[in-house]
Amino acid sequence: MYPARFPAAIRRNPESSVPESPSPRRILLVDCDAFFVQVACLEDPEGAGKAKYLIVGGTPTGRGVVTSASYSARAFGVRAAMPTAHALRLCPEATIVGVPRGVISERSRDVRRALEDLSPIVQAASVDEFYLDLSGTERLFTGETLEASAWRIRQSVLERTQISVSLGGGTRRVIAKLATRCAKPAGVHIVQPGAEDVFLRQLDLADIPGIGPALVEVLRKKGLVRVEDTWPVQIEWLQRWLGDRRGAWLYRRIRGVDSSEVDPHERRKSISAERTFAEDIGDDRELGRRLLKLTGSVASTLREKCFRARTVTVKLRDSDFKTRQHSQTVPEAIESDAAIHEIAKALLFDLRADRRMPVRLLGVGLTGLVGSEDAPQLGLFANSGAGETDRERAVSRTVDELRNRFGRGAVMPGLLVEAKKTPGGPKK
Amino acid sequence: MNFTITRQNLHSGLAAVSASIPSKTTLPVLSNILFEAKEDGVWMSGTDLDVAVRVKVPADVKEAGSLTAPGKKLVEITRELPDQPVEVATRNEQIELKCGRSHFKLNGLPAEEFPTLPEVDFSEGWTVTGKDVNGLIHRTAFAVSTEESRPILNGVLWELRDGSMRMVATNGHRLARMGVPAESKGAPSADFIVPPGALQQVQRLFKDDDSLEVARSGNHLGFRAGSTEVYTRLIEGTYPNYDQVIPRDNDKMATIDKKALESAVRRMAVVASDQTHRIRMKFEPGRVHLNVMTPDLGEGHDEIEVGYDGEELEIGFNANYLLEVLRYMPTDEVQVAFKAPERAATIEPVGEELDYLCLVMPLRLLD
């Protein structure tokens, strides 16, 4: 658990953060407090807005999960990604409302616009998280401390958008990210330059972004649970246990080494979609249809964002919760439904051949993104595995145009039309 | 096993072999070097299962035998030993080194655990000069693909013909091809696709004046000169028909000073996109304009004088591909030939009778 407030031992006099030369970087992470809950309340002030305990997410019947919960509901142990039915058992008085999908991006844009008026560099890290780089603004704000800037930004965003945010700050992105957790809800938490080591050493390894459950388990077996435990371990030992790259990465990570810039033009790295089925699916034909739908959806987003992808990944979660995935990288980036589906189909076939269990979740991801407007590199050998023809590309783009004009259901693959006509037909 | 060897011989043998040892392996014996003490000297072998290196060094063998011992540690120890004879002996599964007052015992593994190296009959092969092979490797291997999506392009195609040999490498976007006349000993023509890692070892271990024996056994290729041997697994499959994609009708030719072009391209590359590294080259009589424009970053312009009298033509390239190719061009001037903005451009040395050609595919200029 994080301390509710910054420990006195590492809290510095705010005055001391007036930068010396060379100035340390001044990075803030702005995180909207229970964003989906706030948006649901703003959209429906009489309904959701008046609920004492509010959960935003899927229905409690079937496999609906919690997307976000109000802080009052969280006090009962309700967490995001938890089955809604379970959340209701923990907090029986909670009101459940669906995700206000249409307005989420609109509200997110409002917050971003407000931040862009307050900071020279703004990078949206997700729909409800924004990095700000205030380095070099010390004189502009006449020596205002980073903490004072953060409070001013919080207040200004609240006034302009009615969205409450929390801010974490520090000299690096990873520090700002970790500090935000201490700031929530509706607060500000700044790690002063020079106090990063003390701040990091009081955390659990599992708190550090990038250290997932599998790595936590490996380290736990070595007796390492907290950053403090791992701090004295020499890099050579971490490399011996985890391999050269991963060991060196962990060594730097727990020390908060992070030179990444706040980049407003940072390129998107992946596009993916996954579906948890209402009932597990064991039938290959039905899985094939679901895959077709998913690949169509991610491929369309890919083109909409003006990208092409080189790597296609298919992810399966079997009914016993075992998650597996296969990927394939092609020499030339692709964008058409046909080419992406062809690869995904082969990957799904391999995954199913390895283990035939009813499937709980199916996902498709695209990585290795390159801009479709970027000058394409011409290849020496035609049909050498690029797997996409100009015609396939043209067909996909035409379908996109038709959908834009006449709606998403205007054009769809024959297999999906057939499935729509005979609901439940293909299922056993 | 018991032998005495000079520190110099022990160190040069270990240095030759240790480069073939994988830095990370799940098979512990691969971190070791195999020692085989025979009447005529001591053989040392190392392998990463794809490429193997075996060398013989002179030693005074008192007792024949074999054992494997940790390669990197032995190299480090030998480097620090005084320049005196080293006595090497085995005791059970330990190797013992005595040199002056220094004394080491290192845990080894039985020789039987070491992978068997391919058996290659060098009497049925080809003989080539170290100079020819090293030259071909140097000017072509850089173009090999490093991506896993087309494994066949991860190797260098080596064509051995009656009276000549040629190496070709490509990643599908740029290609390097070089040929040299070569004497053959009556062995039939053959094509091999050789991993660049093996060719690196060949380049490192064989000198220009070595007479190199090359022979194939199944899916392996062996190289031998004197008491040094390199073995490699060959990449299986059919290499794409590279000859078909080399343009024969490129009618626009520009003769360019290599250094001037290299530095201009390098300057443009600074401002080029991190993703595509795209630069534009506009050829007109007497000069070429280089342009780069990258959204969110800025633009650059440069021009150099060239020998060109064809029609105006604008063509886009990945700056990195151009720079790589130019780096390996052996002459001060190069000839760049092209036909159209979306057709392969060829780059060849000017002024020397060399069968060397590089080819770069352009980037499509969308506007």
Interface residues (C-beta under 8 A of the other chain):
Chain A: G243 D244 H265 R267 T329 V330 P331 V370 G371 E373 D374 A375 P376 Q377 L378 G379 L380 F381 S384 G385
Chain B: S23 K24 E147 E148 S149 R150 T170 G172 H173 R174 L175 P240 Y242 V245 S273 Q275 T276 R278 D296 G316 N318 E342 A344 L359 M361 P362 L363 R364 L365 L366
